Amino acid sequence: MDSTDSSNSSNSSNSSDTSNTSNTSNGEVKSLPFAVTLVVSAATAVVCGELFGFPWWQRLITVVVVVMALEGVNQAVGRARARRRSF
């Protein structure tokens, strides 16, 4: 009985989180966490620097472009889901 009580209390504390990464009722994530965006853009900068020899300013531009692209895709997916729910 104690193990179920402790698991229920941890679930209730997790469900009270109101960040962008909260799950919908069917288990899907509402939006991409910003940490994933940072990791992908940093990995892109490293790859561009090591494989293509980009200087620091081109790496910075690459990071900005990747962040903007991921956020744009995030918004497009969110709007498509909202439109699908309205029908």
N, C-alpha and C positions, 0 to 999 in steps of 0.2 A: 504494500500500500504506500509506503514511503517513497518508493522509486517512481510511482506514477504521480504522486504529489509534486515531487521535485521536477519531473519532466514537464508537468503542466505549468508550474511557476516559471520555468525557463521559456516555455513557449509564449506565455502571456507577456513576458518582458520583451521578447523579440517582436511580437505583433504590435507592441505599442510604438515601435520605431516608425517614424513618418517620413523617411527619406525617399529618394527617387528609386531605390532598389527594392521597395516593398513589393511583395508578390501579389498578384491578382488571385481571384478565387480558384482559377484553374492551374495555379502554380507557375505561370509565366512571369518573367520579370518585366515591369512596366517600361523601364528604360535602361540603357547601358550605363553601368556605374562609371563615374568619372575616372576612377583609378584604372579601369581598363583602357580608357582613352589615353591616359598618360603613359601607360606601359607600351601600348601600340605605337604611339608617336615617338617615344624614346627609342624603342627598338628600330623604328624606321630611320631615325637620325643616326643611330649607330651603324646600321647596314649601309646607309648612303655614305657615311664617312669612311667606313672601312673598305667597302667594295668599289665605290665610285670616286673616292678621294675628295668629297665635298669639303670646302672650307667651313668655318663655323657659321658664317652668315647664311650659307645655303642650307646648312642643317637646320638653322633656326626657321628659315622660310618653310622647309619641309615639315617641321613640327607644326607650325601654324596651319599649313594646308591640311595636314592629316587630321588635326583636331577639328577644323571647320568641316571637313568631309564627314567625319564620324558624327558630329553633332547634327549635321544636315540629314544624314540617314536616320539618326535617332528621331528627329522631329517628323520626318516623312512617315516612318513606321508608326509613330504615335498617332498622327493624324489619320492614317489609313485604318488603324484599329478603332479610333473614335468614329469614323465614318461608317465602318462595318457594323459597329454596335448600334448606330442610329437607325439602320435599316431594319 
